[in-house]
Amino acid sequence: MGRSRKNGEKAIFWKVGKYIRLSRDDGNSESESITNQRKILDEQIPGFFNGDYHIVDEYTDDGRSGTSGDVRPEFQRLTEDVKSGRINCIITKNLSRAFRNSADQGKFLEEFIPLYGARFISLYEPKIDTFLNPEAVHSLEVGITGFLNQQYAYKTSVDVRRTFDTKRRKGEFIGAFPPYGLKKDPDDKNHLLVDEEAAEVVREIFRWFADERMSKGGIAKRLNGLGIPNPAAYKRQKGMKYYNPQVSGDNSLWSGKTVGAILSNEMYIGNMVQGRQKVISYKVHRRVAVDERDWYFVENTHEAVIDKETFEKARTLQQRNVRVPPGRKTPHLFSGFLRCADCKKTMTRKTARNIVYYNCSTYSRQSKTACTKHTIREDVLEKAALITIRKQIAAAADMEKIAGKTEAYPSAFPWQERIRNLIETRKKELEKLVCASDQLYIDWSAGEITEEEYQRMKAGFKARSTQLQKSIDSLREEIAAPGTGADEQYPAVFSKEKEREHLDRELLAALVEAIYIHQDGAVTICFSFTDPYRPYLKETPLP
């Protein structure tokens, strides 16, 4: 065991790399702990060499599966060091530490090690030393060990997946990180609570999108302007070891994609949605998307951040960004606007004998007994919609004349009141932080907290205070800017469209919430605005 060369051969200087792996499946097993593996290697390494060796590095994969080298960064680093010549000898406790995949084991021992002239040592049964006994890798014992290790990994994977699926069906949260705006219950890691600090931002996102009709890109720009960190940066600020491979470096900026993900997440209305992705197999750890029909969905598992009405409104608005049909550069005129008046599902566009018409999608695609046709021709619908919008524009013009007779109407635009309330909320939070910072100094002076704790907490208070002040300043600028309120946009649209002769998607998007088609051919148009001139009617008598 102590030989380092074969008879008559030149001595080899061994550059040793120790490989250690702890899988999540090992749990709290002390026999497989990193500390214990390291101790065993350090004790036995000298027996394999006669002084002509040097331990170059230690490679430790903590919490990693052994079924695939692709997801083990330290194992990958080890193989690269073998290729570069930095190390020429690998030593590990046993084969299961290095491999739980018999195919990978065979390729590594039978091809990789000989190709780079390296040495592989496994201390425990089956003991392997590819320098002293190269043929051992082809033995039946090594092959059987690889197969058994693989079967163990498979069984463990099945058991873990079965446990997780049971929790998912019960509506128990099993993820490492909850969605932005939610947090794990300290008393029950499978239950979620509202994280009020981030939840306030989530509510603002929904309000800006659903009430003010801001675009997702515009919301991202506003959040960045307010100095609010994106969800990934927020998690890291809270001390979580969060890593998003789609975000480069320490980027803390919001994007329209991130805003869209929040607007689409039903977990904000108290529902648990899990199982959107899965690994291909216990051997291949690449994640793939799961069809929505196979997601785990459980209602009312935790407190909601957003009310269902606001969420559904945002969902409807997002559906306006409809798929563009092949061969077209833009969506069809009514895509994303039409709904069956009875089942509330979308309408399906069809063409027959050069006539375009719409049917209820439930009737067309699911069951002819679940709903009725609700058929309407596109040309008839377009004419009806244009007439209705013209009437609304005419009514708005009359209201504008009435509005001109009032000298003051401070409450005419409720968006201003909402912003004022938000400013007051921010100011109160800022005052609380100032008081907390003062108390922090008192606690430190009294010796109740250490200087390290004082400096850390003080820095946190300062960062949050700066963030709040930026938010207050930005909101004050917004409320001072003329014509930026959600309710102010409609008079401008009405004025511009007085002479409208044709209907287009731009006008529909500006004014229309949804169009409902009844079975008898009647059409109900729901407008986006909520009577912006109603305050004038309450204050000014009609002529």
Wavefront OBJ file of the C-alpha trace (Angstrom):
o trace
v 0.000 0.000 0.000
v 2.927 2.327 0.644
v 4.450 1.995 -2.842
v 4.438 5.060 -5.060
v 6.092 3.521 -8.136
v 6.398 0.285 -9.990
v 9.747 -1.549 -9.986
v 12.260 0.086 -12.300
v 10.000 3.020 -13.108
v 10.851 6.641 -12.482
v 9.300 8.114 -9.323
v 6.119 10.107 -9.837
v 5.374 13.183 -7.793
v 1.688 12.972 -6.909
v -0.338 16.178 -6.860
v -3.355 15.125 -4.823
v -6.903 16.447 -4.850
v -9.298 15.341 -2.109
v -12.927 14.961 -3.223
v -15.705 15.195 -0.621
v -19.447 15.243 -1.231
v -22.412 15.549 1.088
v -25.835 14.971 -0.432
v -29.119 16.307 0.905
v -30.140 12.652 1.076
v -27.450 12.045 3.716
v -29.364 14.288 6.118
v -27.574 14.669 9.443
v -25.619 11.416 9.172
v -22.378 11.986 11.072
v -20.657 9.087 9.258
v -21.099 10.882 5.932
v -20.508 14.420 7.197
v -17.952 16.607 5.474
v -15.912 16.764 8.677
v -15.814 12.987 8.994
v -14.924 12.417 5.323
v -12.090 14.950 5.596
v -10.775 13.283 8.758
v -10.729 9.832 7.120
v -8.908 11.111 4.025
v -6.309 13.012 6.051
v -5.620 9.967 8.203
v -5.192 7.501 5.330
v -3.556 9.550 2.573
v 0.030 9.182 3.943
v -0.231 5.385 3.652
v -0.509 5.577 -0.143
v 2.688 7.563 -0.680
v 6.322 7.573 0.433
v 6.640 11.287 0.927
v 6.640 12.091 -2.782
v 3.232 13.773 -2.817
v 1.558 17.103 -2.106
v -2.109 17.821 -1.289
v -2.930 20.539 -3.808
v -6.605 21.193 -3.075
v -9.821 19.973 -1.545
v -13.011 19.817 -3.624
v -16.219 19.812 -1.594
v -19.743 19.584 -3.046
v -22.107 20.308 -0.170
v -25.761 19.354 -0.682
v -25.169 18.017 -4.211
v -26.454 14.863 -5.870
v -23.932 12.384 -7.157
v -26.048 11.279 -10.128
v -24.725 13.944 -12.478
v -21.378 15.722 -12.616
v -23.010 18.627 -14.467
v -24.587 20.004 -11.285
v -21.523 19.550 -9.065
v -19.360 22.661 -9.453
v -16.500 21.313 -7.341
v -16.411 18.012 -9.225
v -16.292 20.009 -12.456
v -13.426 22.081 -11.067
v -11.619 18.885 -10.106
v -11.875 17.441 -13.648
v -10.625 20.732 -15.132
v -7.632 20.643 -12.774
v -6.850 17.091 -13.922
v -6.996 18.234 -17.558
v -4.685 21.170 -16.876
v -2.214 19.027 -14.907
v -2.734 20.921 -11.652
v -3.518 17.587 -9.977
v -2.787 14.017 -11.119
v -4.312 12.043 -8.258
v -7.887 11.987 -6.914
v -8.708 10.418 -3.583
v -12.184 9.966 -2.092
v -13.815 7.980 0.693
v -15.715 5.557 -1.578
v -17.246 5.321 -5.034
v -20.668 6.585 -3.885
v -19.078 9.924 -2.923
v -17.853 10.417 -6.493
v -20.637 8.660 -8.430
v -24.267 7.601 -8.085
v -24.547 6.989 -11.814
v -22.996 3.756 -13.117
v -22.557 5.112 -16.659
v -20.655 8.172 -15.408
v -18.588 5.965 -13.110
v -17.548 3.678 -15.948
v -16.700 6.509 -18.333
v -14.705 8.373 -15.703
v -12.663 5.401 -14.428
v -12.215 3.574 -17.721
v -11.744 6.535 -20.097
v -11.061 9.835 -18.348
v -8.471 8.671 -15.809
v -6.307 6.730 -18.329
v -6.632 9.507 -20.957
v -5.037 12.092 -18.662
v -2.609 9.696 -16.946
v -4.184 10.352 -13.570
v -4.631 8.176 -10.505
v -7.932 7.476 -8.720
v -8.095 6.104 -5.185
v -11.211 4.938 -3.339
v -10.500 4.054 0.291
v -13.431 1.798 1.166
v -14.949 -1.270 -0.449
v -14.485 -1.769 -3.206
v -10.992 -0.385 -2.712
v -9.539 1.035 -5.909
v -6.110 2.365 -6.822
v -5.862 2.762 -10.583
v -2.060 3.198 -10.386
v -1.288 0.031 -8.443
v -4.074 -2.061 -10.016
v -5.476 -0.491 -13.216
v -7.580 -3.578 -14.035
v -9.601 -3.229 -10.820
v -11.944 -0.728 -12.489
v -13.173 -3.509 -14.793
v -13.939 -5.905 -11.938
v -17.389 -7.296 -11.301
v -17.338 -5.843 -7.789
v -16.806 -2.297 -9.061
v -19.540 -2.720 -11.678
v -22.023 -4.083 -9.139
v -21.170 -1.278 -6.690
v -21.872 1.305 -9.403
v -25.208 -0.330 -10.196
v -26.229 -0.515 -6.523
v -25.251 3.115 -5.950
v -27.370 4.116 -8.938
v -30.354 2.095 -7.700
v -30.014 3.708 -4.275
v -30.027 7.148 -5.891
v -33.100 6.219 -7.926
v -34.997 4.918 -4.888
v -34.069 8.009 -2.865
v -35.210 10.260 -5.718
v -38.562 8.468 -5.927
v -39.088 8.680 -2.166
v -38.211 12.372 -2.035
v -40.450 13.170 -5.013
v -43.340 11.242 -3.461
v -42.940 13.179 -0.199
v -42.804 16.515 -2.024
v -45.854 15.664 -4.150
v -47.819 14.842 -0.999
v -46.905 18.217 0.483
v -47.801 19.981 -2.769
v -51.234 18.325 -2.828
v -51.836 19.545 0.725
v -50.903 23.088 -0.258
v -47.719 23.093 1.810
v -44.942 25.307 0.471
v -41.769 23.316 -0.263
v -39.669 25.871 -2.128
v -36.434 27.372 -0.856
v -37.571 30.967 -1.454
v -41.173 32.260 -1.363
v -42.346 34.745 -4.003
v -41.504 38.421 -3.463
v -44.017 39.837 -0.967
v -44.374 36.588 0.991
v -42.162 34.937 3.608
v -41.930 31.627 5.427
v -43.734 31.300 8.736
v -40.989 30.968 11.399
v -43.184 28.438 13.216
v -44.004 26.386 10.097
v -41.644 26.452 7.105
v -44.380 25.013 4.857
v -46.744 27.939 5.561
v -46.428 31.449 4.122
v -47.021 34.859 5.680
v -47.238 38.302 4.099
v -43.947 40.206 4.038
v -45.425 43.680 4.447
v -42.369 45.592 3.264
v -42.277 43.858 -0.126
v -46.060 43.329 -0.251
v -46.568 47.089 -0.347
v -44.507 47.209 -3.546
v -46.533 44.325 -5.020
v -49.780 46.198 -4.312
v -48.395 49.303 -6.000
v -47.445 47.249 -9.065
v -50.993 45.928 -9.380
v -52.490 49.405 -8.836
v -50.255 51.025 -11.431
v -51.029 48.298 -13.958
v -54.739 47.708 -13.310
v -55.874 51.228 -12.322
v -53.403 53.580 -13.972
v -52.855 51.391 -17.055
v -49.103 51.731 -16.898
v -47.116 49.324 -19.059
v -44.946 46.675 -17.437
v -41.862 48.447 -18.745
v -43.145 51.755 -17.348
v -43.695 50.167 -13.932
v -40.159 48.761 -13.958
v -38.823 52.217 -14.807
v -40.790 53.810 -11.966
v -39.590 51.237 -9.434
v -35.999 51.786 -10.520
v -36.521 55.534 -10.220
v -37.805 55.100 -6.674
v -34.659 53.144 -5.782
v -36.577 49.977 -4.879
v -34.425 46.829 -5.309
v -35.774 44.022 -7.476
v -36.900 40.721 -5.854
v -33.498 39.033 -6.205
v -31.620 41.971 -4.672
v -34.242 42.263 -1.922
v -33.736 38.617 -0.936
v -29.985 39.125 -0.758
v -30.453 42.279 1.351
v -32.443 40.147 3.783
v -29.504 37.765 4.145
v -30.856 34.984 1.932
v -28.372 33.008 -0.166
v -30.411 33.606 -3.281
v -28.993 33.126 -6.772
v -30.848 33.685 -10.044
v -28.898 32.347 -13.053
v -30.906 34.655 -15.344
v -29.671 37.780 -13.542
v -26.061 38.793 -14.071
v -23.937 39.894 -11.123
v -25.559 41.987 -8.413
v -28.077 43.611 -10.751
v -30.835 45.165 -8.607
v -32.874 46.730 -11.418
v -36.432 45.820 -12.290
v -37.479 44.672 -15.760
v -40.806 44.364 -17.522
v -40.416 40.573 -17.396
v -40.118 40.615 -13.595
v -43.180 42.856 -13.295
v -45.122 40.528 -15.607
v -44.220 37.500 -13.483
v -45.621 39.223 -10.390
v -48.836 40.229 -12.173
v -49.383 36.592 -13.241
v -48.683 34.877 -9.906
v -51.832 33.551 -8.221
v -49.963 33.106 -4.965
v -50.667 36.805 -4.345
v -54.396 36.027 -3.933
v -53.739 33.344 -1.322
v -53.529 30.314 -3.608
v -50.613 27.881 -3.564
v -49.240 27.135 -7.039
v -46.306 24.701 -7.279
v -44.783 22.179 -9.656
v -44.350 24.572 -12.588
v -40.977 22.981 -13.379
v -39.417 19.559 -12.898
v -36.069 17.853 -13.437
v -35.938 15.500 -16.410
v -34.877 12.498 -14.286
v -32.816 11.548 -11.269
v -29.819 11.348 -13.606
v -30.460 14.478 -15.697
v -30.957 17.495 -13.453
v -31.908 20.029 -16.120
v -35.242 21.677 -15.314
v -38.073 21.823 -17.840
v -41.467 23.554 -17.809
v -44.545 21.560 -16.798
v -47.875 21.913 -18.588
v -50.206 24.144 -16.558
v -52.743 21.294 -16.314
v -50.229 19.330 -14.216
v -49.416 22.101 -11.731
v -50.321 21.643 -8.070
v -52.986 24.227 -7.252
v -54.575 24.636 -3.805
v -56.819 27.596 -2.955
v -56.726 29.754 0.184
v -53.574 28.368 1.785
v -52.279 31.706 3.092
v -53.186 35.362 3.510
v -53.675 37.226 0.225
v -51.574 40.228 -0.768
v -53.972 41.313 -3.553
v -57.768 41.026 -3.702
v -59.135 38.702 -6.389
v -60.948 41.455 -8.262
v -57.732 43.436 -8.783
v -55.841 40.297 -9.776
v -58.455 39.280 -12.352
v -58.489 42.810 -13.736
v -54.714 42.676 -14.190
v -54.967 39.208 -15.741
v -57.518 40.453 -18.259
v -55.336 43.401 -19.186
v -52.319 41.118 -19.659
v -54.337 38.952 -22.014
v -54.584 41.953 -24.306
v -51.002 41.202 -25.278
v -52.350 38.436 -27.463
v -50.472 36.145 -29.819
v -50.061 37.508 -33.346
v -51.465 34.978 -35.866
v -49.059 33.522 -38.465
v -48.746 35.745 -41.504
v -49.813 38.903 -39.618
v -47.751 41.629 -38.017
v -50.457 42.735 -35.565
v -53.276 41.025 -33.611
v -56.848 41.041 -34.915
v -58.995 44.053 -33.985
v -60.904 42.450 -31.088
v -58.257 39.985 -29.869
v -58.191 39.955 -26.078
v -61.360 42.032 -25.646
v -64.239 39.641 -26.344
v -65.953 37.534 -23.676
v -69.018 35.312 -23.618
v -71.650 37.112 -21.534
v -72.693 33.834 -19.861
v -69.584 31.722 -19.176
v -67.212 34.725 -19.309
v -64.714 32.782 -21.433
v -63.010 34.203 -24.524
v -64.590 34.214 -27.982
v -63.039 32.237 -30.853
v -62.504 33.910 -34.231
v -63.550 31.904 -37.304
v -63.882 32.536 -41.031
v -66.419 30.873 -43.361
v -67.151 31.961 -46.948
v -65.165 35.166 -46.421
v -67.319 36.097 -43.431
v -65.525 36.570 -40.103
v -67.479 35.771 -36.964
v -66.947 34.910 -33.282
v -68.217 31.980 -31.193
v -67.983 31.201 -27.491
v -64.749 29.236 -26.945
v -66.421 26.981 -24.375
v -68.997 25.931 -26.968
v -66.410 25.560 -29.752
v -63.588 23.833 -27.924
v -64.958 22.080 -24.836
v -68.602 21.029 -24.980
v -71.665 22.110 -26.909
v -73.690 21.439 -23.756
v -71.518 23.635 -21.524
v -72.562 26.883 -23.237
v -74.254 28.177 -26.395
v -72.755 29.668 -29.574
v -73.167 33.392 -28.839
v -72.325 33.977 -32.513
v -71.721 37.477 -33.855
v -70.257 38.708 -37.136
v -67.129 40.837 -36.907
v -68.488 43.582 -39.170
v -71.678 43.840 -37.106
v -69.671 43.952 -33.875
v -67.311 46.605 -35.217
v -70.220 48.825 -36.248
v -71.974 48.414 -32.877
v -68.781 49.142 -30.946
v -68.002 52.266 -32.981
v -71.528 53.666 -32.494
v -71.330 53.087 -28.735
v -67.889 54.710 -28.440
v -69.087 57.700 -30.499
v -72.002 58.167 -28.102
v -69.625 58.017 -25.148
v -67.367 60.628 -26.763
v -70.358 62.900 -27.413
v -71.512 62.530 -23.810
v -68.004 63.347 -22.608
v -67.970 66.513 -24.724
v -71.203 67.662 -23.045
v -69.773 66.874 -19.621
v -66.637 68.847 -20.449
v -68.773 71.939 -20.976
v -70.410 71.398 -17.595
v -67.051 70.805 -15.951
v -65.816 74.133 -17.289
v -68.392 75.937 -15.146
v -66.850 74.674 -11.889
v -63.948 76.614 -10.431
v -62.599 74.099 -7.958
v -62.864 70.347 -7.814
v -60.051 69.043 -5.579
v -61.513 65.555 -5.290
v -62.280 65.070 -8.965
v -59.310 62.781 -9.520
v -59.044 60.075 -6.853
v -55.553 59.039 -7.988
v -54.182 62.173 -6.325
v -55.767 61.195 -3.037
v -54.242 57.716 -3.312
v -50.779 59.186 -3.815
v -51.259 61.603 -0.885
v -52.203 58.666 1.336
v -49.141 56.751 0.141
v -46.897 59.742 0.929
v -48.328 59.904 4.454
v -47.722 56.179 4.900
v -44.106 56.560 3.780
v -43.599 59.573 6.088
v -44.957 57.689 9.100
v -42.629 54.761 8.358
v -39.721 57.204 8.062
v -40.585 58.714 11.456
v -40.659 55.237 12.991
v -37.202 54.522 11.574
v -35.823 57.729 13.086
v -37.233 56.766 16.498
v -35.879 53.235 16.150
v -32.439 54.599 15.231
v -32.438 56.840 18.332
v -33.449 53.915 20.529
v -30.712 51.827 18.920
v -28.073 54.299 20.162
v -29.556 54.211 23.651
v -29.448 50.386 23.662
v -25.817 50.407 22.549
v -24.842 53.010 25.163
v -26.515 50.881 27.838
v -24.596 47.809 26.711
v -27.702 45.906 25.627
v -26.318 45.324 22.149
v -22.761 44.995 20.847
v -21.072 47.626 18.699
v -21.124 45.204 15.754
v -24.899 44.771 16.119
v -25.315 48.535 16.493
v -23.351 49.333 13.324
v -25.112 46.640 11.301
v -28.609 47.697 12.362
v -27.759 51.373 11.971
v -26.627 50.765 8.390
v -29.869 48.906 7.681
v -31.973 51.756 9.089
v -30.015 54.285 7.055
v -30.436 52.359 3.805
v -34.187 51.989 4.340
v -34.531 55.679 5.303
v -32.776 56.740 2.112
v -35.046 54.467 0.102
v -38.179 55.891 1.750
v -37.069 59.504 1.210
v -36.456 58.819 -2.490
v -39.906 57.278 -2.723
v -41.538 60.299 -1.026
v -39.712 62.751 -3.306
v -40.713 60.792 -6.398
v -44.367 60.607 -5.337
v -44.410 64.352 -4.646
v -43.076 64.996 -8.148
v -45.737 62.717 -9.585
v -48.622 64.430 -7.826
v -47.287 67.845 -8.865
v -47.017 66.891 -12.551
v -50.080 67.944 -14.557
v -52.068 65.407 -16.521
v -50.399 62.263 -15.209
v -53.307 60.732 -13.292
v -55.070 57.638 -14.555
v -58.458 59.388 -14.517
v -57.129 62.392 -16.415
v -56.201 60.464 -19.535
v -59.770 59.889 -20.731
v -60.850 63.522 -21.403
v -57.777 63.875 -23.628
v -58.675 60.696 -25.509
v -62.292 61.825 -25.919
v -61.195 65.213 -27.238
v -58.814 63.668 -29.760
v -61.348 61.121 -31.022
v -64.368 63.408 -31.605
v -64.253 62.854 -35.374
v -63.524 59.122 -35.206
v -64.885 57.231 -38.240
v -63.101 53.892 -37.921
v -62.320 51.579 -35.042
v -58.778 50.368 -34.251
v -56.987 48.528 -31.433
v -55.367 51.703 -30.121
v -58.767 53.257 -29.385
v -60.107 50.017 -27.906
v -57.089 49.680 -25.620
v -57.453 53.286 -24.478
v -61.151 53.128 -23.594
v -62.488 49.571 -23.415
v -62.156 47.063 -20.554
v -64.076 44.190 -22.170
v -66.835 43.450 -24.657
v -69.462 40.838 -23.726
v -71.452 39.005 -26.406
v -74.938 37.751 -25.470
v -76.704 34.760 -26.985
v -79.309 36.981 -28.663
v -76.607 39.047 -30.389
v -76.691 41.944 -27.941
v -73.375 43.582 -27.092
v -72.301 44.992 -23.708
v -69.231 47.230 -23.701
v -67.462 47.826 -20.391
v -65.340 50.969 -20.512
v -62.046 51.347 -18.668
v -62.861 54.658 -17.023
v -65.250 55.210 -14.135
v -67.181 58.334 -15.094
v -64.393 60.865 -14.577
v -66.937 63.696 -14.806
v -69.291 62.318 -12.169
v -67.954 64.746 -9.513
v -69.119 67.671 -11.620
v -72.630 66.230 -11.863
v -72.808 66.165 -8.085
v -71.716 69.799 -7.732
v -73.156 71.510 -10.797
v -76.839 71.610 -11.795
v -77.625 70.628 -15.348
v -78.704 73.588 -17.559
l 1 2 3 4 5 6 7 8 9 10 11 12 13 14 15 16 17 18 19 20 21 22 23 24 25 26 27 28 29 30 31 32 33 34 35 36 37 38 39 40 41 42 43 44 45 46 47 48 49 50 51 52 53 54 55 56 57 58 59 60 61 62 63 64 65 66 67 68 69 70 71 72 73 74 75 76 77 78 79 80 81 82 83 84 85 86 87 88 89 90 91 92 93 94 95 96 97 98 99 100 101 102 103 104 105 106 107 108 109 110 111 112 113 114 115 116 117 118 119 120 121 122 123 124 125 126 127 128 129 130 131 132 133 134 135 136 137 138 139 140 141 142 143 144 145 146 147 148 149 150 151 152 153 154 155 156 157 158 159 160 161 162 163 164 165 166 167 168 169 170 171 172 173 174 175 176 177 178 179 180 181 182 183 184 185 186 187 188 189 190 191 192 193 194 195 196 197 198 199 200 201 202 203 204 205 206 207 208 209 210 211 212 213 214 215 216 217 218 219 220 221 222 223 224 225 226 227 228 229 230 231 232 233 234 235 236 237 238 239 240 241 242 243 244 245 246 247 248 249 250 251 252 253 254 255 256 257 258 259 260 261 262 263 264 265 266 267 268 269 270 271 272 273 274 275 276 277 278 279 280 281 282 283 284 285 286 287 288 289 290 291 292 293 294 295 296 297 298 299 300 301 302 303 304 305 306 307 308 309 310 311 312 313 314 315 316 317 318 319 320 321 322 323 324 325 326 327 328 329 330 331 332 333 334 335 336 337 338 339 340 341 342 343 344 345 346 347 348 349 350 351 352 353 354 355 356 357 358 359 360 361 362 363 364 365 366 367 368 369 370 371 372 373 374 375 376 377 378 379 380 381 382 383 384 385 386 387 388 389 390 391 392 393 394 395 396 397 398 399 400 401 402 403 404 405 406 407 408 409 410 411 412 413 414 415 416 417 418 419 420 421 422 423 424 425 426 427 428 429 430 431 432 433 434 435 436 437 438 439 440 441 442 443 444 445 446 447 448 449 450 451 452 453 454 455 456 457 458 459 460 461 462 463 464 465 466 467 468 469 470 471 472 473 474 475 476 477 478 479 480 481 482 483 484 485 486 487 488 489 490 491 492 493 494 495 496 497 498 499 500 501 502 503 504 505 506 507 508 509 510 511 512 513 514 515 516 517 518 519 520 521 522 523 524 525 526 527 528 529 530 531 532 533 534 535 536 537 538 539 540 541 542 543
